[in-house]
Every structure is written in structure tokens, then in C-alpha cells.
Amino acid sequence: CLEYLEDCELLPDLIVMDLMMPKVCGEKVCEVVRELYPLNVLPIIMLSARKDTDKVIECFRCGASDFVHKPFNSRELLERINLHLEMRKLCKDAVVR
């Protein structure tokens, strides 16, 4: 994810990533992405099987836009994705005006 963002010519509309990854933790990736792109430019949805509230709060403090618990309902995840994409579009439109 980070390597892609450093070299990309076209920024993704949204990132969906797991909290627990093999080489790096999701919170760290989220912090690095937030240093490059604010919430209104690149939403991040974190996925995790962790249910504790402290971990959810930590993810939000690291810059996550949303948090979805596993196992997740695919329809709910799609609605959350659509919501964040729509909010991103509204922010872009507001800047243009």
C-alpha cells in the first residue's frame, strides 16, 4: 500500500485494509498515509476481528475514517464504502466552488 502510494500517478478513491498484516500493523500504515493525505482526500476503512473498543479508538486516532468488525456483512461494507466515496466527492465539489 505505502509503496504504491509513493509511486502512484493516480490516487485510489479509498483504502480498505486489515488491521493485522504480516509485515506492518495497520495503525502504522494509517499514520503514514495520513501524513501524506488528509481524511477528505483519501478515506481509510480498517477491518479487524479485534472487538475491543480501545483498539477501535486507537485506529481512529491514527487516522482511520471507519472501522468494520470481522466477520463483516458484505452489504454493510459496500454501503460504508459508498458513503465514504460520496463524502469524498462532496468535499471535492465544495473545494471547486
C-alpha positions as CSV (number, residue, x, y, z in Angstrom):
1,C,0.0,0.0,0.0
2,L,2.7,2.5,1.0
3,E,4.9,1.6,-1.9
4,Y,2.0,2.1,-4.3
5,L,1.0,5.5,-2.8
6,E,4.6,6.8,-3.1
7,D,4.9,5.9,-6.8
8,C,1.3,6.2,-8.0
9,E,0.2,8.6,-10.6
10,L,-3.5,8.1,-9.9
11,L,-4.5,8.2,-6.2
12,P,-7.0,5.5,-5.2
13,D,-10.5,6.7,-4.2
14,L,-10.4,4.8,-0.9
15,I,-8.3,2.3,1.1
16,V,-9.8,-0.8,2.8
17,M,-7.2,-2.6,4.8
18,D,-6.9,-5.1,7.6
19,L,-5.6,-4.0,11.0
20,M,-3.3,-7.0,11.3
21,M,-0.9,-7.5,8.4
22,P,2.2,-9.7,8.2
23,K,4.9,-7.1,7.9
24,V,3.4,-3.9,9.4
25,C,0.5,-3.0,11.7
26,G,-2.5,-1.2,10.2
27,E,-2.2,1.7,12.6
28,K,1.3,2.5,11.4
29,V,0.2,2.3,7.7
30,C,-2.7,4.6,8.5
31,E,-0.5,7.1,10.3
32,V,1.9,7.3,7.3
33,V,-1.0,7.6,4.8
34,R,-2.4,10.4,6.9
35,E,0.9,12.3,6.8
36,L,0.5,12.3,3.0
37,Y,-3.3,12.6,2.5
38,P,-6.0,14.1,4.8
39,L,-9.3,12.4,5.6
40,N,-11.2,14.2,3.0
41,V,-8.8,13.2,0.2
42,L,-8.3,9.5,1.0
43,P,-10.7,7.7,3.3
44,I,-9.4,4.6,5.1
45,I,-11.6,1.8,6.3
46,M,-10.0,-0.6,8.7
47,L,-11.1,-4.2,9.1
48,S,-10.4,-6.4,12.1
49,A,-11.6,-9.3,14.1
50,R,-10.5,-7.4,17.3
51,K,-13.6,-6.3,19.2
52,D,-12.1,-4.2,21.9
53,T,-13.2,-0.5,22.0
54,D,-9.6,0.7,22.8
55,K,-8.3,-0.7,19.5
56,V,-11.1,0.9,17.5
57,I,-10.4,4.3,19.2
58,E,-6.7,3.8,18.5
59,C,-7.4,3.3,14.8
60,F,-9.5,6.4,14.6
61,R,-6.7,8.4,16.4
62,C,-4.2,7.0,13.8
63,G,-6.4,8.4,11.0
64,A,-8.9,5.7,10.1
65,S,-12.1,7.0,8.6
66,D,-14.1,4.0,9.6
67,F,-13.8,0.6,11.3
68,V,-15.6,-2.6,10.4
69,H,-15.5,-5.7,12.6
70,K,-15.0,-9.2,11.1
71,P,-16.8,-11.2,10.2
72,F,-18.5,-8.4,8.3
73,N,-21.6,-8.3,6.2
74,S,-20.6,-7.6,2.6
75,R,-23.7,-5.4,2.0
76,E,-22.8,-3.3,5.1
77,L,-19.2,-2.9,3.9
78,L,-20.4,-1.8,0.5
79,E,-22.7,0.8,1.9
80,R,-19.9,2.2,4.1
81,I,-17.6,2.3,1.0
82,N,-20.3,4.1,-0.9
83,L,-20.9,6.6,1.9
84,H,-17.2,7.4,2.2
85,L,-16.9,7.8,-1.6
86,E,-19.9,10.1,-1.6
87,M,-18.5,12.2,1.2
88,R,-15.2,12.5,-0.6
89,K,-17.0,13.6,-3.8
90,L,-18.9,16.3,-1.8
91,C,-15.6,17.5,-0.3
92,K,-14.0,17.8,-3.7
93,D,-17.1,19.6,-5.1
94,A,-17.0,22.1,-2.2
95,V,-13.4,22.9,-2.9
96,V,-14.1,23.5,-6.5
97,R,-16.8,26.1,-5.7
